[in-house]
Amino acid sequence: MSIVKINVLTVPAEQREVLEKRFASRAGAVESSDGFEWFELLRPVEGTDQYLVYTRWRDEASFQAWMEGPMKAAHQGGAGAGAGGDAGGERPKPAASGSQVWSFEVVQQAAPKSA
């Protein structure tokens, strides 16, 4: 079965818009990766300052290949959600003040019934 990686980003209120714009500017960057299945950026509604970046992968090897290839290049090049910025200038301050990654295996799943 698939694996899920959830990156938990602590984002101060004044940086929320910055984070969301950085993710929007790189929309589509992960979808072409081998083994990629799903992505969602979840905005907190109440009671927390933590965004959840949900990705689902065919297997751990697919996730690691993305981390070591396209994801690493995006962050080093200044286009990542945490780094942001333009290629020729100084890298702006990260939008998130902290992060951690949670890992899960999918053991059950359900899809909506077709009408």
MDTraj code that builds the backbone (N, CA, C; nanometers):
import mdtraj as md
import numpy as np

residues = "MET SER ILE VAL LYS ILE ASN VAL LEU THR VAL PRO ALA GLU GLN ARG GLU VAL LEU GLU LYS ARG PHE ALA SER ARG ALA GLY ALA VAL GLU SER SER ASP GLY PHE GLU TRP PHE GLU LEU LEU ARG PRO VAL GLU GLY THR ASP GLN TYR LEU VAL TYR THR ARG TRP ARG ASP GLU ALA SER PHE GLN ALA TRP MET GLU GLY PRO MET LYS ALA ALA HIS GLN GLY GLY ALA GLY ALA GLY ALA GLY GLY ASP ALA GLY GLY GLU ARG PRO LYS PRO ALA ALA SER GLY SER GLN VAL TRP SER PHE GLU VAL VAL GLN GLN ALA ALA PRO LYS SER ALA".split()
xyz = np.array([
    [0.0829, -0.1198, 0.0000],
    [0.0000, 0.0000, 0.0000],
    [0.0868, 0.1254, 0.0000],
    [0.0225, 0.2361, -0.0239],
    [0.0883, 0.3666, -0.0324],
    [0.1406, 0.4131, 0.1029],
    [0.2249, 0.5167, 0.0965],
    [0.2716, 0.5834, 0.2184],
    [0.2296, 0.7302, 0.2128],
    [0.2143, 0.7895, 0.3303],
    [0.1772, 0.9298, 0.3423],
    [0.2855, 1.0009, 0.4212],
    [0.3239, 1.1177, 0.3736],
    [0.4176, 1.2051, 0.4434],
    [0.3435, 1.3351, 0.4713],
    [0.3425, 1.3755, 0.5967],
    [0.2791, 1.5010, 0.6348],
    [0.3872, 1.5912, 0.6944],
    [0.4135, 1.7006, 0.6249],
    [0.5086, 1.7994, 0.6738],
    [0.4283, 1.9000, 0.7560],
    [0.4584, 1.9089, 0.8842],
    [0.3885, 1.9993, 0.9754],
    [0.4700, 2.1274, 0.9850],
    [0.4142, 2.2370, 0.9317],
    [0.4841, 2.3648, 0.9273],
    [0.4226, 2.4622, 1.0269],
    [0.5018, 2.5105, 1.1190],
    [0.4567, 2.6141, 1.2121],
    [0.4733, 2.7481, 1.1414],
    [0.3608, 2.8180, 1.1199],
    [0.3617, 2.9404, 1.0410],
    [0.2968, 3.0538, 1.1204],
    [0.3746, 3.1553, 1.1560],
    [0.3170, 3.2711, 1.2253],
    [0.2097, 3.3369, 1.1380],
    [0.1103, 3.3963, 1.2007],
    [-0.0027, 3.4564, 1.1287],
    [0.0424, 3.5508, 1.0171],
    [0.1453, 3.6302, 1.0424],
    [0.1898, 3.7278, 0.9427],
    [0.2603, 3.6631, 0.8228],
    [0.2898, 3.5343, 0.8306],
    [0.3591, 3.4646, 0.7209],
    [0.2667, 3.3713, 0.6421],
    [0.1407, 3.3590, 0.6832],
    [0.0486, 3.2655, 0.6170],
    [0.0349, 3.2936, 0.4685],
    [0.0109, 3.4186, 0.4337],
    [-0.0076, 3.4547, 0.2929],
    [0.1198, 3.4256, 0.2136],
    [0.2348, 3.4537, 0.2717],
    [0.3634, 3.4270, 0.2061],
    [0.3764, 3.2775, 0.1762],
    [0.3488, 3.1947, 0.2750],
    [0.3590, 3.0495, 0.2566],
    [0.2663, 3.0025, 0.1450],
    [0.1423, 3.0452, 0.1496],
    [0.0452, 3.0009, 0.0491],
    [0.0832, 3.0462, -0.0908],
    [0.1359, 3.1681, -0.1041],
    [0.1799, 3.2163, -0.2350],
    [0.2991, 3.1363, -0.2859],
    [0.3891, 3.1000, -0.1974],
    [0.5063, 3.0210, -0.2391],
    [0.4642, 2.8834, -0.2885],
    [0.3690, 2.8210, -0.2197],
    [0.3192, 2.6920, -0.2675],
    [0.2476, 2.7083, -0.4011],
    [0.1648, 2.8129, -0.4147],
    [0.0914, 2.8357, -0.5392],
    [0.1872, 2.8587, -0.6559],
    [0.2986, 2.9255, -0.6311],
    [0.3929, 2.9562, -0.7384],
    [0.4646, 2.8324, -0.7905],
    [0.4637, 2.7260, -0.7144],
    [0.5275, 2.6026, -0.7625],
    [0.4265, 2.4912, -0.7825],
    [0.3003, 2.5295, -0.8052],
    [0.1954, 2.4318, -0.8318],
    [0.2367, 2.3449, -0.9502],
    [0.2173, 2.2163, -0.9369],
    [0.2515, 2.1227, -1.0424],
    [0.3916, 2.0659, -1.0319],
    [0.4723, 2.1157, -0.9402],
    [0.6117, 2.0729, -0.9305],
    [0.6277, 1.9281, -0.8879],
    [0.5359, 1.8761, -0.8099],
    [0.5494, 1.7405, -0.7580],
    [0.4716, 1.6380, -0.8409],
    [0.3687, 1.6820, -0.9121],
    [0.2772, 1.5898, -0.9787],
    [0.3430, 1.4976, -1.0806],
    [0.4500, 1.5408, -1.1422],
    [0.5148, 1.4588, -1.2447],
    [0.6173, 1.3607, -1.1863],
    [0.6371, 1.3633, -1.0564],
    [0.7357, 1.2746, -0.9938],
    [0.6867, 1.1300, -0.9945],
    [0.7775, 1.0388, -1.0274],
    [0.7442, 0.8970, -1.0290],
    [0.6982, 0.8524, -0.8906],
    [0.5848, 0.7876, -0.8836],
    [0.5339, 0.7357, -0.7581],
    [0.4452, 0.8328, -0.6816],
    [0.4337, 0.9573, -0.7294],
    [0.3484, 1.0562, -0.6631],
    [0.2022, 1.0189, -0.6821],
    [0.1221, 1.0319, -0.5740],
    [-0.0203, 1.0013, -0.5828],
    [-0.1118, 1.1174, -0.5441],
    [-0.0730, 1.2005, -0.4463],
    [-0.1657, 1.3024, -0.3982],
    [-0.0917, 1.4127, -0.3232],
    [-0.1442, 1.5349, -0.3303],
    [-0.0909, 1.6492, -0.2562],
    [-0.2059, 1.7348, -0.2063],
    [-0.1943, 1.7853, -0.0835],
    [-0.2856, 1.8855, -0.0305],
    [-0.2089, 1.9758, 0.0657],
    [-0.2347, 2.1060, 0.0571],
    [-0.1851, 2.2017, 0.1554],
    [-0.3044, 2.2374, 0.2421],
    [-0.2958, 2.2064, 0.3721],
    [-0.4077, 2.2269, 0.4633],
    [-0.3808, 2.3462, 0.5536],
    [-0.4698, 2.4472, 0.5456],
    [-0.4596, 2.5687, 0.6265],
    [-0.5321, 2.5467, 0.7593],
    [-0.4706, 2.5853, 0.8711],
    [-0.5388, 2.5712, 0.9997],
    [-0.6585, 2.6654, 1.0076],
    [-0.7651, 2.6169, 1.0682],
    [-0.8862, 2.6969, 1.0814],
    [-0.8918, 2.7628, 1.2185],
    [-0.8627, 2.6857, 1.3207],
    [-0.8640, 2.7421, 1.4555],
    [-0.7800, 2.6571, 1.5497],
    [-0.7256, 2.7208, 1.6511],
    [-0.6570, 2.6489, 1.7575],
    [-0.5128, 2.6099, 1.7325],
    [-0.4574, 2.6427, 1.6141],
    [-0.3187, 2.6070, 1.5870],
    [-0.2609, 2.7004, 1.4812],
    [-0.1297, 2.7085, 1.4765],
    [-0.0619, 2.7851, 1.3723],
    [0.0141, 2.6916, 1.2791],
    [-0.0276, 2.5649, 1.2754],
    [0.0427, 2.4652, 1.1958],
    [-0.0333, 2.4296, 1.0686],
    [0.0337, 2.4489, 0.9562],
    [-0.0153, 2.4021, 0.8272],
    [0.0282, 2.2577, 0.8113],
    [-0.0494, 2.1788, 0.7387],
    [-0.0128, 2.0416, 0.7072],
    [0.0053, 2.0305, 0.5561],
    [0.1197, 1.9781, 0.5156],
    [0.1468, 1.9518, 0.3749],
    [0.1382, 1.8003, 0.3588],
    [0.0289, 1.7557, 0.2968],
    [-0.0024, 1.6135, 0.2842],
    [0.0413, 1.5652, 0.1467],
    [0.1306, 1.4671, 0.1432],
    [0.1651, 1.4022, 0.0168],
    [0.1510, 1.2520, 0.0334],
    [0.1074, 1.1889, -0.0740],
    [0.0903, 1.0429, -0.0744],
    [0.1730, 0.9873, -0.1896],
    [0.2426, 0.8764, -0.1611],
    [0.3384, 0.8179, -0.2543],
    [0.3147, 0.6682, -0.2678],
    [0.3541, 0.6143, -0.3819],
    [0.3430, 0.4704, -0.4064],
    [0.4225, 0.3909, -0.3030],
    [0.5426, 0.4433, -0.2673],
    [0.6285, 0.3743, -0.1715],
    [0.7346, 0.4712, -0.1192],
    [0.8085, 0.4276, -0.0196],
    [0.9121, 0.5113, 0.0429],
    [1.0208, 0.5496, -0.0575],
    [1.0563, 0.4563, -0.1461],
    [1.1612, 0.4843, -0.2449],
    [1.1215, 0.6007, -0.3366],
    [0.9946, 0.6079, -0.3755],
    [0.9476, 0.7175, -0.4604],
    [0.9592, 0.8513, -0.3877],
    [0.9200, 0.8525, -0.2612],
    [0.9305, 0.9746, -0.1818],
    [1.0762, 1.0174, -0.1675],
    [1.1641, 0.9238, -0.1359],
    [1.3054, 0.9568, -0.1171],
    [1.3678, 1.0081, -0.2471],
    [1.3294, 0.9497, -0.3610],
    [1.3826, 0.9951, -0.4903],
    [1.3398, 1.1395, -0.5162],
    [1.2168, 1.1744, -0.4809],
    [1.1700, 1.3123, -0.4968],
    [1.2442, 1.4060, -0.4017],
    [1.2642, 1.3617, -0.2775],
    [1.3347, 1.4442, -0.1792],
    [1.4772, 1.4746, -0.2236],
    [1.5449, 1.3764, -0.2807],
    [1.6846, 1.3921, -0.3205],
    [1.7010, 1.4572, -0.4570],
    [1.5930, 1.4634, -0.5346],
    [1.6006, 1.5219, -0.6678],
    [1.5276, 1.6546, -0.6758],
    [1.4036, 1.6513, -0.7283],
    [1.3297, 1.7761, -0.7522],
    [1.3078, 1.8628, -0.6282],
    [1.2770, 1.8036, -0.5152],
    [1.2503, 1.8827, -0.3954],
    [1.3759, 1.9525, -0.3468],
    [1.4855, 1.8817, -0.3447],
    [1.6125, 1.9396, -0.3006],
    [1.6557, 2.0529, -0.3928],
    [1.6402, 2.0317, -0.5234],
    [1.6779, 2.1341, -0.6211],
    [1.5911, 2.2583, -0.6062],
    [1.4617, 2.2399, -0.5820],
    [1.3699, 2.3538, -0.5666],
    [1.4075, 2.4373, -0.4455],
    [1.4398, 2.3732, -0.3358],
    [1.4742, 2.4469, -0.2141],
    [1.6118, 2.5132, -0.2252],
    [1.7060, 2.4484, -0.2902],
    [1.8385, 2.5087, -0.3064],
    [1.8338, 2.6244, -0.4049],
    [1.7420, 2.6149, -0.5007],
    [1.7299, 2.7199, -0.6007],
    [1.6489, 2.8386, -0.5535],
    [1.5920, 2.8277, -0.4314],
    [1.5175, 2.9397, -0.3784],
    [1.3698, 2.9381, -0.4125],
    [1.3193, 2.8290, -0.4722],
    [1.1785, 2.8267, -0.5103],
    [1.0918, 2.7526, -0.4108],
    [1.1497, 2.6963, -0.3087],
    [1.0724, 2.6153, -0.2149],
    [0.9853, 2.6973, -0.1238],
    [0.8861, 2.6305, -0.0645],
    [0.7926, 2.7000, 0.0240],
    [0.8632, 2.7571, 0.1450],
    [0.9651, 2.6901, 0.1920],
    [1.0360, 2.7405, 0.3082],
    [1.1377, 2.8473, 0.2729],
    [1.1932, 2.8389, 0.1516],
    [1.2965, 2.9333, 0.1130],
    [1.2410, 3.0476, 0.0302],
    [1.1714, 3.0139, -0.0774],
    [1.1141, 3.1161, -0.1645],
    [1.2221, 3.2011, -0.2274],
    [1.1781, 3.2994, -0.3056],
    [1.2747, 3.3955, -0.3545],
    [1.3009, 3.3867, -0.5022],
    [1.3794, 3.4826, -0.5516],
    [1.4116, 3.4820, -0.6930],
    [1.5520, 3.4278, -0.7120],
    [1.5764, 3.3745, -0.8300],
    [1.7010, 3.3032, -0.8561],
    [1.8234, 3.3939, -0.8489],
    [1.8078, 3.5220, -0.8802],
    [1.9241, 3.6079, -0.8854],
    [1.9538, 3.6828, -0.7580],
    [1.8605, 3.6838, -0.6651],
    [1.8792, 3.7683, -0.5482],
    [1.9000, 3.6916, -0.4208],
    [1.8902, 3.7658, -0.3139],
    [1.9061, 3.7096, -0.1807],
    [1.7849, 3.6246, -0.1457],
    [1.8070, 3.5128, -0.0780],
    [1.6957, 3.4262, -0.0400],
    [1.6179, 3.4901, 0.0744],
    [1.4854, 3.5015, 0.0576],
    [1.4058, 3.5595, 0.1651],
    [1.3955, 3.4662, 0.2850],
    [1.3522, 3.5222, 0.3928],
    [1.3327, 3.4491, 0.5173],
    [1.2279, 3.3385, 0.4978],
    [1.2498, 3.2201, 0.5559],
    [1.1494, 3.1137, 0.5467],
    [1.0159, 3.1589, 0.6062],
    [0.9055, 3.1136, 0.5458],
    [0.7721, 3.1475, 0.5956],
    [0.7410, 3.0700, 0.7232],
    [0.7926, 2.9490, 0.7327],
    [0.7669, 2.8655, 0.8505],
    [0.8763, 2.8849, 0.9539],
    [0.8364, 2.8850, 1.0809],
    [0.9346, 2.8991, 1.1880],
    [0.9812, 2.7634, 1.2398],
    [0.9209, 2.6563, 1.1926],
    [0.9608, 2.5213, 1.2320],
    [0.8871, 2.4192, 1.1483],
    [0.9410, 2.2967, 1.1427],
    [0.8721, 2.1905, 1.0696],
    [0.9154, 2.0546, 1.1211],
    [0.8276, 1.9593, 1.0991],
    [0.8591, 1.8193, 1.1260],
    [0.7820, 1.7350, 1.0267],
    [0.8303, 1.6143, 0.9987],
    [0.7648, 1.5259, 0.9029],
    [0.7107, 1.4042, 0.9762],
    [0.5835, 1.3774, 0.9521],
    [0.5190, 1.2571, 1.0043],
    [0.5081, 1.1575, 0.8894],
    [0.5300, 1.0288, 0.9164],
    [0.5230, 0.9250, 0.8138],
    [0.4193, 0.8199, 0.8530],
    [0.3407, 0.7781, 0.7545],
    [0.2359, 0.6795, 0.7773],
    [0.2301, 0.5815, 0.6622],
    [0.1835, 0.4612, 0.6895],
    [0.1483, 0.3655, 0.5858],
    [-0.0036, 0.3638, 0.5756],
    [-0.0544, 0.3580, 0.4528],
    [-0.1983, 0.3491, 0.4334],
    [-0.2390, 0.2038, 0.4552],
    [-0.3263, 0.1800, 0.5503],
    [-0.3713, 0.0434, 0.5787],
    [-0.5172, 0.0213, 0.5373],
    [-0.5937, 0.1295, 0.5256],
    [-0.7307, 0.1231, 0.4745],
    [-0.7577, 0.2505, 0.3968],
    [-0.8444, 0.2402, 0.2977],
    [-0.8842, 0.3589, 0.2241],
    [-1.0238, 0.3386, 0.1677],
    [-1.0903, 0.4484, 0.1392],
    [-1.2227, 0.4456, 0.0787],
    [-1.2326, 0.5622, -0.0167],
    [-1.3000, 0.5427, -0.1252],
    [-1.3237, 0.6483, -0.2227],
    [-1.4738, 0.6731, -0.2293],
    [-1.5144, 0.7937, -0.2705],
    [-1.6577, 0.8205, -0.2845],
    [-1.7208, 0.7247, -0.3846],
    [-1.8441, 0.6890, -0.3592],
    [-1.9163, 0.6010, -0.4515],
    [-1.9538, 0.6789, -0.5762],
    [-1.9451, 0.6143, -0.6903],
    [-1.9856, 0.6770, -0.8163],
    [-2.1362, 0.6873, -0.8219],
    [-2.1856, 0.7968, -0.8766],
    [-2.3319, 0.8181, -0.8842],
    [-2.3930, 0.7454, -1.0011],
])
top = md.Topology()
chain = top.add_chain()
for i, resn in enumerate(residues, 1):
    res = top.add_residue(resn, chain, resSeq=i)
    for name in ("N", "CA", "C"):
        top.add_atom(name, md.element.get_by_symbol(name[0]), res)
traj = md.Trajectory(xyz[None], top)
